[in-house]
Amino acid sequence: MQAGVKLPDVTFHTRVRDESVGGDNPYRWQDMTTDDYFKGKRVVLFSLPGAFTPTCSTYQLPGYEKGFPEFKKLGIDEIYCMSVNDSFVMNAWARGQKLENVKVIPDGSGNFTRRMGMLVDKHNLGFGPRSWRYAAVVDDGVVEAWFEEPGCEDNCGSDPYGVSSPETVLDYLKSKA
């Protein structure tokens, strides 16, 4: 992936809270498209191997959540966290992380991740197909800047983190301000 590439058109199957549903589980299915998330906005998208995993839960997601006000000042409308996990898992993770700023996108079948060229096999960890760790600044559905961790390959024994960190993306945005 590189700057100037348009994001793939994908439909994401999400679960959204809807009090009109009632009961103990007031959620309904809502399909969202790439355009629903990215059209007419400048956003940061970051993707990671899995909800509830150590680096993702301890550093990457909390860093983007905490840094949201600074991202906003630098012209970012939204921050999205994507993972090859279903909507139930992503919503539970968002609640557990007490997210107020970062929005999660479930890529349960890996369709978006595959079309981005970032789907890797992580059977060596018992995960199956997952996303390689990356971040991007996306303007109106087109990649403006790309931040991919090194060593993208199937069954990689390491999980590099740094290139896609909120600090790295903030440095890029500050350099363009």
C-alpha positions as CSV (number, residue, x, y, z in Angstrom):
1,M,0.0,0.0,0.0
2,Q,1.1,3.5,-0.6
3,A,0.0,7.1,-0.7
4,G,-2.5,8.0,-3.4
5,V,-4.3,4.6,-3.4
6,K,-8.1,4.6,-3.0
7,L,-9.4,2.3,-0.2
8,P,-11.2,-0.8,-1.4
9,D,-15.0,-0.7,-1.4
10,V,-16.1,-3.1,1.3
11,T,-19.3,-3.6,3.5
12,F,-18.6,-4.1,7.2
13,H,-21.2,-6.0,9.2
14,T,-21.5,-4.1,12.5
15,R,-23.6,-4.2,15.6
16,V,-24.9,-0.9,16.9
17,R,-26.7,-0.1,20.1
18,D,-30.3,0.7,19.6
19,E,-32.5,1.1,22.7
20,S,-35.7,0.5,20.6
21,V,-34.6,-3.1,20.4
22,G,-35.1,-3.4,24.2
23,G,-34.0,-6.3,26.4
24,D,-30.7,-7.2,27.8
25,N,-28.9,-6.9,24.5
26,P,-30.2,-3.8,22.7
27,Y,-28.1,-4.1,19.5
28,R,-29.0,-4.5,15.9
29,W,-27.1,-5.3,12.8
30,Q,-26.1,-2.4,10.6
31,D,-24.0,-2.7,7.4
32,M,-21.5,0.1,7.0
33,T,-19.5,0.7,3.8
34,T,-16.1,2.1,3.2
35,D,-17.8,5.3,2.1
36,D,-19.8,5.5,5.3
37,Y,-16.5,5.6,7.3
38,F,-14.2,7.6,5.0
39,K,-16.1,9.7,2.5
40,G,-15.6,13.4,3.0
41,K,-13.4,13.0,6.1
42,R,-9.7,13.0,7.0
43,V,-9.1,10.2,9.3
44,V,-6.5,8.0,10.9
45,L,-7.0,4.3,10.4
46,F,-4.9,1.8,12.3
47,S,-5.1,-1.9,12.1
48,L,-3.7,-4.5,14.4
49,P,-3.6,-8.3,14.9
50,G,-6.4,-8.6,17.4
51,A,-8.6,-7.2,20.0
52,F,-7.6,-7.9,23.6
53,T,-4.0,-8.6,22.6
54,P,-1.2,-7.1,24.8
55,T,0.5,-4.5,22.5
56,C,-2.9,-3.5,21.0
57,S,-4.6,-3.1,24.4
58,T,-1.7,-1.6,26.4
59,Y,-0.1,0.8,23.9
60,Q,-1.6,1.3,20.5
61,L,-5.3,1.7,21.1
62,P,-4.9,3.7,24.4
63,G,-2.3,5.9,22.7
64,Y,-4.7,6.9,19.9
65,E,-7.6,7.3,22.4
66,K,-5.6,9.6,24.7
67,G,-4.1,11.5,21.7
68,F,-7.4,12.3,20.0
69,P,-7.5,16.0,21.0
70,E,-4.1,16.6,19.4
71,F,-5.1,14.6,16.3
72,K,-8.2,16.7,16.1
73,K,-6.2,20.0,16.3
74,L,-4.1,18.7,13.3
75,G,-7.1,18.2,11.1
76,I,-8.2,14.7,11.8
77,D,-12.0,14.1,11.9
78,E,-12.0,10.5,13.2
79,I,-9.7,7.8,14.4
80,Y,-10.7,4.2,13.5
81,C,-9.2,1.0,14.9
82,M,-9.7,-2.0,12.6
83,S,-9.0,-5.7,13.3
84,V,-9.9,-9.0,11.8
85,N,-12.4,-9.7,14.6
86,D,-16.2,-9.8,14.5
87,S,-18.4,-7.0,15.7
88,F,-19.2,-8.7,19.0
89,V,-15.5,-8.9,19.9
90,M,-14.7,-5.3,18.7
91,N,-17.7,-3.9,20.6
92,A,-16.7,-5.8,23.8
93,W,-13.1,-4.6,23.5
94,A,-14.3,-1.0,22.9
95,R,-16.4,-1.2,26.1
96,G,-13.5,-2.8,28.1
97,Q,-11.1,0.0,26.9
98,K,-13.7,2.6,27.8
99,L,-13.4,4.3,24.4
100,E,-14.8,7.7,23.9
101,N,-12.9,8.9,20.9
102,V,-11.6,6.0,18.8
103,K,-14.2,4.1,16.8
104,V,-13.8,0.4,16.1
105,I,-14.4,-1.2,12.7
106,P,-14.9,-5.0,12.6
107,D,-13.4,-6.7,9.6
108,G,-14.6,-10.1,10.7
109,S,-14.0,-11.9,7.4
110,G,-10.9,-10.0,6.6
111,N,-12.3,-8.7,3.3
112,F,-11.0,-5.2,3.7
113,T,-7.7,-6.3,5.1
114,R,-7.2,-8.8,2.3
115,R,-7.9,-6.1,-0.3
116,M,-5.4,-3.8,1.4
117,G,-2.8,-6.5,1.0
118,M,-2.3,-6.7,4.8
119,L,-3.9,-10.1,5.6
120,V,-1.4,-12.5,7.1
121,D,-1.6,-16.0,8.4
122,K,-1.0,-16.2,12.2
123,H,-1.7,-19.9,12.7
124,N,1.6,-20.2,14.5
125,L,-0.1,-18.2,17.3
126,G,-3.5,-19.9,17.0
127,F,-5.1,-16.8,15.5
128,G,-5.7,-17.8,11.9
129,P,-5.8,-14.9,9.3
130,R,-5.2,-11.5,10.9
131,S,-4.1,-8.0,9.9
132,W,-0.5,-7.0,9.9
133,R,-0.1,-3.9,12.1
134,Y,-0.3,-0.6,10.1
135,A,-1.7,2.9,10.3
136,A,-2.7,5.4,7.6
137,V,-3.9,8.9,7.2
138,V,-6.8,8.7,4.8
139,D,-8.3,11.8,3.2
140,D,-11.7,11.3,1.5
141,G,-11.1,7.6,1.0
142,V,-7.6,8.0,-0.4
143,V,-4.4,7.1,1.5
144,E,-2.5,10.2,2.2
145,A,0.3,8.6,4.3
146,W,1.1,5.0,5.1
147,F,2.8,3.6,8.2
148,E,3.5,-0.2,8.0
149,E,5.4,-2.2,10.5
150,P,8.4,-4.0,9.1
151,G,8.5,-7.7,8.3
152,C,5.0,-8.3,7.0
153,E,4.8,-12.1,6.4
154,D,2.8,-15.1,7.3
155,N,3.5,-16.8,10.7
156,C,6.0,-14.1,11.7
157,G,7.5,-14.8,15.1
158,S,7.6,-11.2,16.1
159,D,5.0,-8.4,16.4
160,P,6.9,-5.2,15.6
161,Y,5.4,-1.9,17.0
162,G,6.6,1.6,16.5
163,V,6.0,2.7,12.8
164,S,2.2,2.6,13.3
165,S,2.2,4.2,16.8
166,P,0.2,7.3,17.5
167,E,3.4,9.2,18.2
168,T,4.8,8.4,14.7
169,V,1.5,9.4,13.0
170,L,1.3,12.6,15.1
171,D,4.9,13.5,14.1
172,Y,3.9,13.1,10.4
173,L,0.8,15.4,10.9
174,K,2.8,18.0,12.8
175,S,5.4,18.0,9.9
176,K,2.5,18.8,7.5
177,A,0.8,21.5,9.6
